[in-house]
């Protein structure tokens, strides 16, 4: 009893007919039955030949992150679900054509009220799922960076240099601690920490802006970078 090889035309035709008036393999919400059948398919059914199965596959795919938490027995194989073998033709030549699927329901109920209820429940579940996804806080990618800012010579005003650098303000940029590091011949460089939001601040653009202080800055280098 139940579905047979879903990778054959006959198996796909049976699944398509089963889902003609059903939103899910069993019941009115996604379950481990849907997961088992979904995984057995390997890929989406061809929508032109199996429109109902393709519609169901796309809908169940939206719950993929929740598969482990869906109700039901995850140990059951997909073959325990579906119609009785006696009611199904397994000969591909006798399987219903895609054009007939809109008019012929081999296994569904004639109860239009039940079909409307299934649609309502499906839409409510989908709306709830989308709302849940949208409510999840988005992870903001950030980087912590250490920059070396090199002056022209030992006569460069390092206090003014640092003030100019810290004067750069951008949404998603936070300046941190800094120190002066000797590099030889009485010359010191400014080493400064900063945190940037990756989507908002381009490090290359920031360095270009720093190097635009031509009276103070000779060049800048990234000493360290760590994703937060």
PyMOL commands that set and color helices and strands:
alter all, ss='L'
color gray80, all
select helices_A, chain A and resi 9-18+32-41+51-61+64-69+78-80+85-87+92-94+98-100+112-135+158-166+203-210
alter helices_A, ss='H'
color red, helices_A
select strands_A, chain A and resi 142-151+173-184+187-197+217-227
alter strands_A, ss='S'
color yellow, strands_A
deselect
rebuild
show_as cartoon
